[in-house]
Structure formats: structure tokens, C-alpha cells
């Protein structure tokens, strides 16, 4: 019988994740409910809204990408069935305003990002979740550049839209303490 390789996770880590599964599930459910409530408020005020759940959220930094890929920021991977609706609404609008509603639970960050175009009264909401331990490289790149990006893309890597922000701070709790962290590559 061949040797079974050691897991990269120790038993304590696995136990912690298993014990917190209900807490994390509840936090995710809360983010989805918050997103729907925020969208309902905008719609009540006459705005057009789109809500999307990121099936996966990545923190991208320059050292982790290909040599040709200088992107950094947060990547929201959305299901293909939301891609068309997003593209129609995103169109040629500016979305100069945004707000981030976030909650951190046991090293996981749960976000609802609201992108607003007040001129057309259009809002896009994205619910997402990522692990804070993956943020350092992204934060360092944002601080070096003095700007931050969020990307909406499909699973196949097709970028549907890019949003530029003046800072990463609304997206990352404890960002001021990241200097002591090492990015994960």
C-alpha cells in the first residue's frame, strides 16, 4: 500500500474550520441578506440594481501573476449566468462612487460592495468572501501604486468589468498592520 502524503493542514486547523463551519455559513448568509436589503433600498428610491454573488474571490498581487500580468486587487469570479446581466448594466457607465460593507469572522472577510453611478441611478452589488491571510501582497501593491482595483470576471478568466478605487482600506480590515505580514505566493 502506498504512503499517504501528509496533509498541508494540521489537525488543529482542520478542527477549527470544522467547528466554525456554521459560523462561517451564517456570516455568508448574512452578507447575502445584507446585499438584497441594500439593493431593495436603492430600488425603492428608483434605482436600477444588479446583485451578484461571487462564487470565488481572489486577492491578486503582482508577484503571483504571470510576467505579462501586472494586475493587482480583488477578483470577483461570478457565474456565467450573471455575466450577461452585469455586462448590460456595466456598459459605458462610470460608477464613480462605491461603498464596502464588511464583516470579519475568524480570518474570513465577508463583503458587500456597492458600485454606484448616480447620473444613471444604477447600482451593482457584489457579495464576496475571502481569507484575510491572502491579502498582504495585494495590499502592498495597492500602497505602492496609490490605487486599488476590483475585477469582475467569469470562471474562464474573461474580465467583464474593472473598477478603480483610491484605496484598499475599505476592502481589507487591519490593513494598517499588513506591513508585518508576508504575502502568500
Beta strands, then each sheet from edge to edge (+ up, - down):
strand 1: 48-60
strand 2: 73-78
strand 3: 97-105
strand 4: 108-117
strand 5: 122-131
strand 6: 148-153
strand 7: 159-165
sheet 1: 3+ 4- 5+ 1+ 2- 6- 7+
end
